[in-house]
Amino acid sequence: MRSENEPYDSIDPALVQRSNDSSVAFNFGDSIAQKYKQDLIEIGKMQHLDEAKKSVALKEIFALRTGELSSQGKAVNPNVYGPAIVNSARDISNYDAAINKRLAADKFMDSLRQEERKFKISKGHADLAEILRKAAEQGQKEIVMNGKTFYKSGKYWTTKKPKERKAGGRGR
């Protein structure tokens, strides 16, 4: 078991090898380890997580991917071990557990990605609001940001160009 401060930079190679050995089609252990490395990089780049939340996220994804490897490694490959050892009910249960753990890990990463998207959107909105506030203070009536034109209409900003008013009031 890992200590509290030990980095989560790799998964136990013995678990990876055991999972590879029990795989039928290809090396599932290597696939899971590669996915774990991608998860680590992605979590490291997330701006909405402070260091404490990153640490919690790393522990969680480590537990999920290690559980997936463990379950995959417990499933017996009949092509390797022969039909005498195979307990299909147990192996199906282990395959199901591995799939469920993969789904849980993917769902966890999806939730982190969704939080990151919301963070970036709210940060973008805050940046836009600050730029529009400064433009209004400077008396600007029109500003272009990221290829989008914003127009000052009364006390609000809009993306629709205000209609030109004719001189002399309402005019008919």
C-alpha positions in Angstrom: 0.0 0.0 0.0 1.2 3.5 -0.7 2.0 6.0 1.9 0.0 9.3 2.2 2.6 11.4 0.4 3.9 8.8 -2.2 3.3 10.0 -5.8 0.8 8.0 -7.9 2.9 8.0 -11.0 2.7 4.3 -11.9 0.7 1.2 -11.3 2.2 -2.0 -9.9 3.9 -3.8 -12.8 2.9 -7.2 -11.4 -0.8 -6.3 -11.6 -0.2 -5.1 -15.2 1.5 -8.4 -16.1 -1.1 -10.5 -14.4 -3.8 -8.7 -16.3 -1.9 -9.1 -19.6 -1.5 -12.9 -18.9 -5.2 -13.3 -18.4 -6.2 -11.3 -21.4 -7.8 -13.2 -24.3 -7.6 -10.7 -27.2 -4.7 -8.3 -26.4 -2.8 -6.9 -23.4 -5.5 -5.4 -21.2 -3.0 -4.6 -18.5 -0.9 -2.4 -20.8 -4.1 -0.7 -22.0 -5.2 0.1 -18.5 -1.8 1.3 -17.5 -1.6 3.6 -20.5 -5.1 4.9 -19.7 -4.0 5.6 -16.2 -1.0 7.6 -17.4 -3.3 9.6 -19.6 -5.6 10.3 -16.6 -2.6 11.4 -14.5 -1.5 13.9 -17.2 -5.1 15.2 -17.7 -5.6 15.7 -13.9 -2.3 17.5 -13.6 -3.4 20.0 -16.3 -6.8 20.7 -14.7 -7.0 24.3 -13.6 -10.1 24.0 -11.4 -8.4 21.6 -9.0 -6.2 23.0 -6.2 -3.4 20.8 -4.9 -5.5 19.1 -2.2 -8.3 18.3 -4.8 -5.7 17.0 -7.3 -4.3 14.7 -4.6 -7.8 13.4 -3.9 -8.5 12.9 -7.6 -5.2 11.1 -8.1 -5.9 8.7 -5.2 -9.4 8.0 -6.6 -8.3 7.3 -10.1 -5.4 5.2 -8.8 -7.9 3.1 -6.7 -10.2 2.7 -9.7 -7.6 1.7 -12.2 -5.8 -0.6 -9.8 -9.2 -2.3 -9.0 -9.8 -2.7 -12.7 -6.4 -4.3 -13.2 -6.9 -6.6 -10.2 -10.3 -7.7 -11.4 -9.0 -8.3 -14.9 -6.1 -10.3 -13.6 -8.4 -12.6 -11.6 -10.3 -13.7 -14.7 -8.8 -16.9 -16.1 -7.9 -17.1 -19.8 -9.0 -20.6 -20.9 -6.6 -20.4 -23.9 -3.7 -20.1 -21.4 -4.8 -22.3 -18.5 -7.0 -24.8 -20.3 -10.7 -25.7 -19.7 -10.0 -27.7 -16.5 -9.3 -24.6 -14.4 -12.0 -22.4 -15.9 -14.9 -21.5 -13.7 -17.0 -19.6 -16.1 -19.3 -18.1 -13.5 -16.4 -16.7 -11.5 -14.6 -15.5 -14.6 -17.6 -13.8 -15.9 -18.0 -12.1 -12.5 -14.4 -11.0 -12.6 -14.8 -9.6 -16.2 -18.0 -7.8 -15.1 -16.2 -6.3 -12.1 -13.3 -5.1 -14.4 -15.8 -3.6 -16.8 -17.7 -1.9 -14.0 -14.5 -0.5 -12.5 -13.5 0.8 -16.0 -16.9 2.5 -16.3 -16.5 4.0 -12.9 -13.1 5.3 -13.7 -14.3 6.7 -17.0 -17.3 8.3 -15.3 -15.0 9.8 -12.6 -12.8 11.3 -15.3 -15.9 12.6 -17.2 -17.1 14.3 -14.1 -13.7 16.0 -13.7 -13.8 17.1 -17.4 -17.3 18.5 -16.9 -16.1 20.5 -13.9 -13.1 21.8 -15.9 -15.4 22.9 -18.8 -17.7 24.7 -16.3 -14.7 26.4 -14.7 -13.3 27.5 -18.1 -16.7 28.9 -19.2 -17.2 30.8 -15.9 -13.7 32.1 -16.1 -14.3 33.2 -19.7 -17.6 34.9 -18.6 -15.8 36.7 -15.8 -13.0 37.9 -18.2 -15.7 39.1 -20.7 -17.6 40.9 -18.0 -14.4 42.7 -16.9 -13.5 43.7 -20.5 -17.0 45.0 -21.1 -17.0 46.9 -17.8 -13.7 48.6 -18.7 -15.0 49.4 -22.2 -18.2 51.0 -20.7 -16.1 53.1 -18.3 -14.1 54.4 -21.3 -17.3 55.3 -23.1 -16.9 52.7 -25.9 -20.1 51.7 -27.7 -18.7 48.8 -29.6 -16.0 46.2 -28.8 -14.8 43.1 -30.7 -13.6 40.1 -28.6 -12.7 36.7 -30.0 -14.3 37.6 -33.3 -17.6 38.5 -31.8 -18.8 42.1 -31.8 -20.6 43.5 -28.7 -22.6 46.7 -28.8 -23.5 49.0 -25.9 -27.3 49.4 -25.8 -28.4 51.6 -22.9 -26.8 50.1 -19.8 -26.5 46.6 -21.3 -24.2 44.9 -23.9 -25.7 42.9 -26.7 -24.4 41.1 -29.8 -27.2 42.6 -31.9 -26.4 45.9 -33.6 -28.8 48.6 -32.3 -31.1 50.1 -34.9 -30.2 53.6 -36.1 -32.6 56.2 -35.0 -33.7 58.9 -37.4 -33.2 62.5 -36.5 -36.4 64.2 -35.4 -37.9 61.6 -33.1 -40.3 58.9 -34.2 -40.8 60.0 -37.8 -43.2 58.3 -40.1 
